[in-house]
């Protein structure tokens, strides 16, 4: 029997067991997607032995190929491998809900914490500049290692700065994929033993039909139904469907979804993004903050739940829809080439987001620039944990505000 088959046939578990395992990680897994991969390997490969090394590597490859939050998709896949579809849902609940509830509570408490003009919240906005800059630095060295992909990234940034809209982001991703398919061949396709996780092909096909139907149908439904909750759900579903390259890349998509319509102010958006850096679990739980603080109904806890379900639903549909077909896709070199072009374009999209809304809404003078540079140095040079840098910047913003007002 193949090792991947043995991983699935050797043992099975319960959804409650999966929930407990991932709830612990959801409360303690600071550090972002790369750190999450290490936590998963230690917990589920080495300690619990739910899967072997090769199966885990196959799962990581699949979830990095798909759009969406890779660490969350890996958790869904591991939970599904352990306890079926219900196990995948339990893994998501345990890993995601702690930080999502904390972000929603933070949004609802803004009015009692000094408002958006308070110094510590300004510190959160400044730290977001450093966090996004560090993400761009790391992603550019990995995803744009040659002249062709660096040029594609810069072209995407120019397009987004000149034409700041959700349509421009889709165009940049599509052009990147076409560019990669035509001009970036040559890398050997991923090879290895087959990945087998128990999702029936009928369920997989239904997931793909639902995913494509919602991606196309929700915007069409908006044109005939004047419903703010529907508009919010459609915007967050689209954002969760089109993110390539990691959690930070959702920033420009969400900004285009919630700031131009006036649902969330630029200051609220940047402060919430800064706070998200101090949370364990996936960065996509930033959506709970945006849904809770949104001026469009429903807002509050209902808005947080609506936004959270909408942004993560594509991950379930894509993972469950892809598992039975992954081996055929990863053997194609043209699919790998297109993905390389998409990833390069994503770096450019993030460069544009660094300028607006992150930089323009956070930096108002030399002191802010100095604080952002110090935060970047702590993250990039000294490898300080993000939650610590967030706390230090909030404290610095608070002390600066006291000094200026005093």
SVG drawing of the C-alpha trace seen along z (x, -y; Angstrom):
<svg xmlns="http://www.w3.org/2000/svg" viewBox="-34 -70 53 72">
<polyline fill="none" stroke="black" stroke-width="0.4" points="0.0,0.0 1.2,-3.5 2.4,-5.7 -0.3,-8.3 -2.9,-5.5 -1.6,-4.2 -1.9,-7.7 -5.6,-7.6 -6.3,-4.0 -4.1,-3.6 -6.3,-5.6 -9.3,-7.8 -10.5,-10.2 -13.5,-12.2 -14.5,-15.8 -14.3,-16.6 -10.7,-15.3 -9.8,-17.5 -11.6,-20.5 -9.5,-20.2 -6.2,-19.9 -6.8,-22.9 -8.3,-25.0 -5.0,-24.8 -3.2,-26.0 -5.8,-28.7 -5.0,-30.2 -1.2,-29.9 -0.1,-29.9 1.4,-33.4 3.8,-34.3 1.8,-34.1 1.5,-31.4 5.1,-30.3 5.1,-29.7 1.8,-27.9 3.4,-25.3 6.0,-24.6 3.3,-24.3 1.3,-21.8 4.3,-19.7 5.3,-19.4 1.8,-18.7 0.3,-16.4 3.4,-14.8 5.8,-14.4 3.7,-14.3 0.2,-13.0 1.3,-11.2 -2.0,-11.9 -0.1,-12.0 3.5,-11.2 6.0,-13.6 5.3,-13.0 1.6,-13.3 2.1,-16.6 4.4,-17.9 1.7,-17.0 -1.0,-18.9 1.2,-22.0 1.9,-21.9 -1.8,-21.8 -2.8,-24.6 0.0,-26.9 -1.2,-26.3 -4.8,-27.2 -5.9,-30.8 -6.9,-31.6 -5.2,-31.4 -2.8,-28.5 -2.5,-27.8 -6.3,-27.7 -6.6,-25.4 -4.0,-23.1 -5.9,-22.9 -9.1,-22.1 -7.3,-19.3 -5.7,-17.8 -9.0,-17.8 -10.7,-16.2 -8.0,-13.6 -8.6,-12.8 -12.4,-12.9 -14.0,-13.5 -15.8,-16.6 -17.0,-17.3 -13.4,-17.1 -12.4,-19.8 -15.1,-22.1 -14.0,-21.3 -10.4,-22.2 -11.4,-25.5 -13.5,-26.4 -10.7,-25.6 -8.0,-27.4 -10.0,-30.5 -12.7,-31.4 -10.5,-32.5 -8.8,-35.3 -12.0,-36.1 -14.0,-36.7 -11.1,-38.8 -11.0,-40.9 -14.8,-41.5 -14.7,-42.4 -11.9,-44.9 -14.0,-46.5 -17.0,-46.8 -14.9,-48.3 -13.3,-51.1 -15.7,-53.7 -14.8,-53.0 -11.0,-52.8 -10.4,-56.4 -11.6,-56.3 -9.5,-56.3 -7.6,-59.4 -6.1,-57.8 -2.3,-57.5 -2.1,-53.8 -4.4,-53.2 -2.2,-55.4 0.7,-53.2 -1.3,-50.2 -1.7,-52.0 2.1,-52.7 3.0,-49.1 0.9,-48.0 3.4,-49.9 6.3,-47.8 4.4,-44.5 3.4,-45.0 6.9,-46.2 8.4,-43.1 5.9,-40.9 6.9,-42.5 10.6,-42.1 10.2,-38.4 7.8,-37.6 9.8,-39.6 13.0,-37.6 11.1,-34.3 8.6,-35.1 10.5,-37.6 14.0,-36.2 14.7,-37.2 14.3,-40.2 11.1,-39.0 9.1,-38.4 10.5,-41.6 9.3,-43.6 5.9,-41.9 5.6,-42.9 6.5,-46.5 4.1,-46.6 1.3,-45.3 2.1,-48.0 2.0,-50.7 -1.4,-49.4 -2.9,-49.4 -1.6,-52.8 -2.8,-54.4 -6.1,-52.5 -7.0,-51.7 -10.0,-49.3 -11.0,-45.7 -11.2,-45.3 -7.6,-46.3 -6.5,-43.7 -8.3,-41.0 -6.7,-42.3 -3.2,-42.2 -3.8,-38.6 -5.0,-37.5 -2.2,-39.2 0.3,-37.6 -1.1,-34.2 -1.0,-34.7 2.6,-36.1 3.7,-33.1 2.1,-30.6 3.7,-32.1 7.1,-33.3 8.0,-31.4 8.1,-27.7 11.0,-25.4 10.5,-24.4 9.9,-20.7 6.3,-19.9 5.8,-18.7 6.1,-15.0 5.6,-12.4 3.2,-9.8 -0.5,-10.4 -2.3,-12.4 -5.4,-10.5 -7.8,-12.2 -11.3,-11.0 -13.4,-13.4 -15.8,-11.7 -15.5,-13.0 -19.2,-13.8 -18.7,-16.2 -15.7,-17.7 -17.6,-18.4 -20.5,-19.9 -18.0,-22.2 -16.6,-23.5 -20.0,-24.1 -21.0,-26.0 -17.7,-28.0 -18.0,-29.1 -21.7,-29.7 -21.3,-32.0 -18.2,-33.8 -20.2,-34.7 -23.7,-34.7 -23.3,-36.9 -22.3,-40.1 -25.1,-39.5 -27.6,-39.1 -26.4,-42.4 -27.5,-44.2 -31.2,-43.1 -31.3,-43.1 -30.4,-46.2 -29.3,-44.5 -26.3,-45.7 -25.8,-42.3 -25.7,-40.6 -23.2,-43.2 -21.0,-42.6 -21.2,-38.8 -20.3,-39.1 -17.4,-41.4 -15.8,-39.2 -16.5,-36.0 -14.7,-37.5 -11.7,-38.6 -11.4,-35.1 -11.5,-33.6 -8.8,-35.6 -6.0,-35.8 -2.7,-34.3 0.5,-34.4 -0.4,-34.5 -2.5,-36.3 -1.1,-39.8 -2.2,-39.8 -5.9,-40.0 -5.2,-43.6 -5.7,-45.3 -8.7,-43.2 -10.4,-44.0 -9.5,-47.6 -11.1,-47.8 -14.2,-46.0 -14.9,-48.1 -13.3,-51.5 -14.6,-53.0 -18.2,-52.2 -17.8,-53.9 -18.5,-50.9 -15.1,-51.3 -13.0,-54.4 -9.3,-54.3 -8.3,-54.9 -10.5,-52.1 -9.1,-49.8 -5.5,-50.4 -6.0,-50.3 -7.8,-46.9 -5.0,-45.6 -2.4,-46.6 -4.3,-44.9 -4.6,-41.7 -0.8,-41.3 -1.0,-40.7 -3.5,-37.8 -2.8,-34.1 -4.4,-32.1 -5.0,-33.2 -4.7,-36.9 -8.0,-36.5 -9.9,-36.9 -9.3,-40.6 -12.6,-40.2 -14.4,-39.8 -13.2,-43.2 -14.3,-44.8 -17.7,-43.2 -18.3,-44.3 -17.2,-47.9 -18.9,-48.3 -21.3,-51.2 -23.4,-49.1 -25.9,-46.6 -25.8,-44.3 -22.6,-45.3 -21.8,-44.2 -21.5,-40.5 -23.9,-39.6 -21.7,-41.6 -18.6,-39.9 -20.1,-36.4 -21.3,-37.3 -17.9,-38.6 -16.1,-35.7 -18.2,-33.0 -18.0,-34.8 -14.2,-35.1 -13.5,-31.5 -16.2,-29.7 -14.1,-29.7 -11.3,-27.9 -13.7,-25.0 -15.0,-24.8 -11.6,-25.0 -9.9,-22.5 -12.7,-19.9 -13.1,-20.5 -9.4,-20.0 -8.3,-17.0 -9.4,-14.3 -7.9,-16.0 -4.7,-17.5 -2.4,-14.8 -3.5,-15.5 -3.0,-19.3 0.4,-19.2 1.9,-17.1 1.3,-19.9 4.3,-22.3 2.1,-24.9 -0.1,-25.2 3.1,-25.7 4.3,-28.4 1.0,-30.3 1.1,-30.2 4.6,-31.7 3.4,-34.6 0.4,-35.1 2.6,-35.1 4.9,-37.8 1.8,-40.0 0.7,-39.6 3.9,-41.1 3.1,-44.2 -0.4,-44.4 1.0,-44.4 3.4,-47.2 0.5,-49.4 -1.3,-48.5 1.7,-49.5 1.3,-53.1 -2.4,-53.3 -4.2,-52.7 -1.4,-51.6 1.2,-54.4 -1.2,-57.3 -3.5,-56.6 -0.7,-55.9 2.2,-58.2 1.8,-61.9 5.3,-63.1 8.9,-62.3 8.1,-60.6 5.8,-58.1 8.5,-57.3 11.0,-56.7 8.6,-54.4 7.8,-52.5 11.5,-52.1 12.2,-50.9 9.3,-48.4 10.6,-47.1 14.1,-46.6 12.7,-44.7 10.7,-42.4 13.2,-42.0 16.7,-42.2 16.0,-41.1 13.2,-38.6 11.1,-39.9 7.7,-38.2 5.0,-40.3 2.8,-40.5 5.6,-42.1 6.3,-44.7 2.6,-45.5 2.5,-46.0 5.7,-48.2 4.3,-50.4 1.0,-50.8 2.9,-51.9 5.1,-54.2 2.0,-55.8 0.4,-56.3 3.5,-57.9 4.0,-60.1 0.4,-61.3 0.9,-62.1 4.1,-64.0 2.4,-66.1 -0.8,-66.8 1.2,-67.6"/>
</svg>
